[in-house]
Amino acid sequence: MRADKQIEQIEQTVESLLSDPSHRDNPLRPALDELYGEFRGLLHQIDRVTRISDRYQHVSQAEKLSLTERYQKQLRQLEKIARISDRYQSMMRDLNEALKEASTRDALTGIGNRRMLMERMKTESARAERLHRPLTVALLDVDRFKSVNDAHGHEAGDKALVEIAHAIVASVRDYDLCGRWGGEEFMVIMPEIGADEAAIVVERVRQAVMALDITAGDTRLALSASFGIAERRGGESVSETINRADTALFDAKRDGRNRYKIAP
Ligand SMILES: Nc1nc2c(ncn2[C@@H]2O[C@H](COP(=O)(O)OP(=O)(O)OP(=O)(O)O)[C@@H](O)[C@H]2O)c(=O)[nH]1
């Protein structure tokens, strides 16, 4: 794709992201807005320098500058334009990175979102199949979270979700990947281990959620979570593995919550 076409496309993406009301609370939005403002400013500057350069041509003719002088002035103008253009290109690269980052992060907790989890599940699943390696996925659902919101307000609920996300990140192994699956549900993708080993990781997360010391007013929130664990079967699709984890999670809820179940 040609560079100006690509830039035009990025501009359209940025403008639609900025005007989309569903991104209004995204913490990256003000930074993106500012970056985009800078970028528009630079475009304006390039226009100005080009106009000045055009005007300069007439003036220099009128003043009958020597050929060498005119050449050197033009060269300086061109160098300036090249510098601005370099800066502009590197800003566009930053902008692109910020966009990519924003599209795979959960705005509330800062960890990966469902899109990122699905992408990673596809990659890890394909890798596990190709190399005949184990892969296990766990779904976590916060117990009776509705009552947390009802009793302490949505803000306290949000605070609890952020802390739970941090507790999960701190409890899993370096090469595990966790993200927010949606609402009060999280997912942990555990490459290279089977269900039994994954259960040890999950048990650590379960304990960490219970140990969270979050207060709303004078009350300490009593939080717990239920988990469904599924080890990928050979030849199984991503959604089949996730569905088995979901069914195991449902069993954990049904059996009394605050526990994990391993899918058969
Ligand atoms: N504060 C807050 N609440 C959320 C968010 N996303 C989902 N919820 C709430 O999570 C609650 C989930 O409730 P339910 O699906 O009924 O389940 P639960 O109360 O957790 O009960 P069990 O899952 O059966 O243990 C709902 O009240 C949602 O409003 C969020 O981003 N912030």
The ligand as a MOL file (V3000), in Angstrom:
LIG
                    3D

  0  0  0     0  0            999 V3000
M  V30 BEGIN CTAB
M  V30 COUNTS 32 34 0 0 0
M  V30 BEGIN ATOM
M  V30 1 N -18.6060 -3.1180 38.9680 0
M  V30 2 C -18.6620 -3.8420 37.8660 0
M  V30 3 N -19.5370 -4.8640 37.7830 0
M  V30 4 C -19.5580 -5.6190 36.6670 0
M  V30 5 C -18.7100 -5.3710 35.5870 0
M  V30 6 N -18.9600 -6.3050 34.6340 0
M  V30 7 C -19.9450 -7.0860 35.1070 0
M  V30 8 N -20.3210 -6.6970 36.3420 0
M  V30 9 C -21.3680 -7.2300 37.2070 0
M  V30 10 O -21.1100 -8.5690 37.5380 0
M  V30 11 C -22.3420 -9.1560 37.9780 0
M  V30 12 C -22.3900 -10.5830 37.5360 0
M  V30 13 O -23.5280 -11.1300 38.0850 0
M  V30 14 P -24.0550 -12.5570 37.7800 0
M  V30 15 O -23.6980 -12.9940 36.3940 0
M  V30 16 O -25.4970 -12.5790 38.1430 0
M  V30 17 O -23.2610 -13.5230 38.6940 0
M  V30 18 P -22.7510 -13.3750 40.1770 0
M  V30 19 O -23.5500 -12.4330 41.0050 0
M  V30 20 O -21.2870 -13.1170 40.1170 0
M  V30 21 O -23.0460 -14.8300 40.7340 0
M  V30 22 P -22.3360 -16.1880 40.3880 0
M  V30 23 O -21.5120 -15.9890 39.1370 0
M  V30 24 O -23.4350 -17.1490 40.1520 0
M  V30 25 O -21.5010 -16.5430 41.5580 0
M  V30 26 C -23.4520 -8.2950 37.3750 0
M  V30 27 O -24.1270 -7.6390 38.4190 0
M  V30 28 C -22.7180 -7.2940 36.5200 0
M  V30 29 O -23.3330 -6.0160 36.5400 0
M  V30 30 C -17.7950 -4.2650 35.6930 0
M  V30 31 O -17.0040 -3.9600 34.7870 0
M  V30 32 N -17.8110 -3.5510 36.8320 0
M  V30 END ATOM
M  V30 BEGIN BOND
M  V30 1 1 1 2
M  V30 2 2 2 3
M  V30 3 1 2 32
M  V30 4 1 3 4
M  V30 5 2 4 5
M  V30 6 1 4 8
M  V30 7 1 5 6
M  V30 8 1 5 30
M  V30 9 2 6 7
M  V30 10 1 7 8
M  V30 11 1 8 9
M  V30 12 1 9 10
M  V30 13 1 9 28
M  V30 14 1 10 11
M  V30 15 1 11 12
M  V30 16 1 11 26
M  V30 17 1 12 13
M  V30 18 1 13 14
M  V30 19 2 14 15
M  V30 20 1 14 16
M  V30 21 1 14 17
M  V30 22 1 17 18
M  V30 23 2 18 19
M  V30 24 1 18 20
M  V30 25 1 18 21
M  V30 26 1 21 22
M  V30 27 2 22 23
M  V30 28 1 22 24
M  V30 29 1 22 25
M  V30 30 1 26 27
M  V30 31 1 26 28
M  V30 32 1 28 29
M  V30 33 2 30 31
M  V30 34 1 30 32
M  V30 END BOND
M  V30 END CTAB
M  END
